[in-house]
């Protein structure tokens, strides 16, 4: 009905503007073709607005009483929606002098209505409903009305309309009759007559509409499968005591019957309505559960003369729900209105939100009350929900309470407090789930208006989290400011960061969203144990920026992670900017002194810069420091080309010792390539590992992939190596270690001229190694204190256990050979 009134008002105003413009234009704009074209342009401009465009073309016969217009086009923001062609008005121009528009006939050869107009963005102008002139149209003749597919449902519907219309300006009175029929081979008609004369205390209403399946009415009402429709609405009697009845029949079955009554009383206009029906199949899917089975309603109330509404009763019942309302709302007096809604059996399940992101609510009951004086009564709202499910998050046993000490319902503003208590909250967001275990409560206090929502004080509590928030959201552009202070147990945070945390973590931040959608987090602060960090972060579209700095005052918390006792403090910094999926980053860490296993590394500086692209990561890494006043330097570049990742320019040096080379990382991130070792003095390297040793080592280490198993080839030589009383000279190792991560098997040779331990001298050492499946076979000999000896066997390391089998062994002592009687074996677990 609102849309029909809007269309009627637009057409009426267009017609009135047309008539007024004709009178004002006088002869200059009516007697010449150019003048009439100018007049049509003036009328079009006056009748148009920012939301509506009216185009009038080729006006003629203005003063003759036989006015014609070639065509009239009405447009909204989406384009043309109505065209009237060959409009003809047989009227009396002089009747306007007595404020009457009188026409014997208003006709158009063809009306094309593609769709209904969209709502305008400009607010409607409130004001009196008095007509500027009286209207009397004795005959309306529209032989061809074409409805577009949006209205017809399928194809184009062809209609014809005839009728009359009379409206008196003062006193207001309305009398009209209208007959609409289809003439495109399909049946369907509407007959309507209305006679409304308040001064004569009279209202007569008679409306009959019927269509077969696939009709226009079924399409407009969006009835499933577009069934046949019959509508009958009748009413008669004085306005002061009027009654009417309406029947809505779908597919031959009465869907609803409605009886209504209006009475004029000392309090105001009393209205009563009753009805019942089967509405479920005609409602959107998200509301069907409310109206399961047969639904009945019984409403009675009075629009009181002071401007309020008194609800005597308002009851609604279906198989699923029972609802009641009673009381009074009076912005100019006292109000006290209560509303109750309760499920009759199982919870009522509603699906809210968009189809792509639904929110499913299971509710057992809700209550609302507005009471107090003036236009801003006290408001209390309560709801009990079994569950709320949105995406991967589920809230169970939720109780909600909303209170306002004075909420202006008309202007939609006032103070508001909200309390939410949930028995449980489960989410598939892994980082959030541990923070919201157990009972979760939220308390918010602030204000609501048409322009913004403000939270002046808010708390969120669970078994693991205590948080306080304040916020402000501007509704027009969703600009936001949010301030949060939180305190959580560290066991609720991701396990990757727990080692550096204390028992609890405190966090604070200020987050903003500007009208253009730019997100920013300022004044970030995090403190836990000896860890503290602060900084800022922001997001614009797909780009991010971050600047975080902090200190870990005691790195001993990392000892279990690295496997050795460590100590000291580290300052760190992180910056990032660019695309969210691949930002440029810079990381730095500094420490005056760090200890590991009792050894100290001083003046440590770590830097890493590059691009954090998951597909094509890149970084340049550098680490410097000193060990026992010897310089330590590590450098490498991570490069990705054509999907292949490489460590280029890898270099680790300590004093004069250096390991260098280039490595390629395969799909399992295992290194492939060759490293060169030049260690003329291994003392500093041994000291870094907490050992005391001397000597030199040179050679290479080649890493490869043999059929999916990682393999390392070792080619090392040393003039001498010594540790304590143990010393070896002229050492050569040429070995291949296959599958070195899971089940290492070694082949190759190990040789040494001499090994001395105390007073014992071993010389001529030579051992050959050979792969034997998962085993490593060995055979070789040496001379111990001038006694030649040889042995053969095999060894295997798997699952933390070393297994040794000796198949033969012999030694020659003073010319006498001695050997083992039978093969023997032994196993060493975790050794």
Secondary structure, DSSP 8 states (H G I E B T S, - for coil): -HHHHHHHHHHHHHHHHHHHHHHHHTTTTTSSHHHHHHHHHHHHHHH--SS-EEEEEEEE-TTTTEEEEEEEEEEETTEEEEEEEEEEEEE-GGGGGGTEEEEEEEEEEEEEE-S-----SS---------SSEEEEEEEEEEEEEE-HHHHSSS-EEEEEEEEEEEETTTTEEEEEEEEEE-SS---EEEEEEEEEGGGTEEEEEEEEEE-TT-HHHHHTT-GGG--EEEEEEEES-TTEEEEEEEEEETTEEEEEEEEEEEE-SSEEEEEEEEEE--GGGS-GGGGGGG-S-EEEEEEEEEETTS-EEEEEEEEE-SSEEEEEEEEE-TTSEEEEEEEEEESSS-EEEEES-STT-EEEEEEEEEEEEEEESSEEEEEEEEEEEEEEETTEEEEEEEEEEEEEEEETTTTEEEEEEEEEEEEEEES-HHHHGGG-S-EEEEEEEEE-SSEEEEEEEEEE-SSEEEEEEEEEETTT--EEEEEEEEEEGGGS-HHHHTT--SEEEEEEEEEE-TT--EEEEEEEEEETTEEEEEEEEEETTEEEEEEEEEES-GGGGHHHHSS-EEE-EEEEEEEEEETTEEEEEEEEEEEEEEETTEEEEEEEEEEEEEEESSS-EEEEEEEEEETTEEEEEEEEEEEETTEEEEEEEEEEETTEEEEEEEEE-TT--EEEEEEEEES-THHHHHHTT---EE-EEEEEEEEEETTEEEEEEEEEEEEEEETTEEEEEEEEEEEEESTTTS-EEEEEEEEEEEEETTEEEEEEEEEEEEETTEEEEEEEEEETTEEEEEEEEEEEETTEEEEEEEEEEEEETTEEEE-SS-EEEEEET-
